[in-house]
Amino acid sequence: MDNREKLEKMDRALRLLEDLKNSQVALIEKSSQLQLDAMEFNFSNMEKNMGDLYSRYNDSLDMLNEELERFEIRRNKFERENGLDKPEE
């Protein structure tokens, strides 16, 4: 695989990480809403479980954000070091 192909695979991986991040945000929003609903319904078990899920999803989002930032830095460095940030001739 040449450097251009490797960069394209890295871009694909970035898009997948962004997609995971967006999915994680949606899970956080949904678990938060369900926790609020459980409070209204007076379902204490569901309220606790949704709160736990919210915390886990939030921790996962933090981890994803860190990985996304780390990978993007490495991808950009690879692009610069291999002269792929210049237009193709």
Protein Blocks (a to p, Z undefined) as FASTA:
>chain_A
ZZklmmmmmmmmmmmmmmmmmmmmmmmmmmmmmmmmmmmnopaklmmmmmmmmmmmmmmm
mmmmmmmmmmmmmmmmmmmmnopmbccZZ
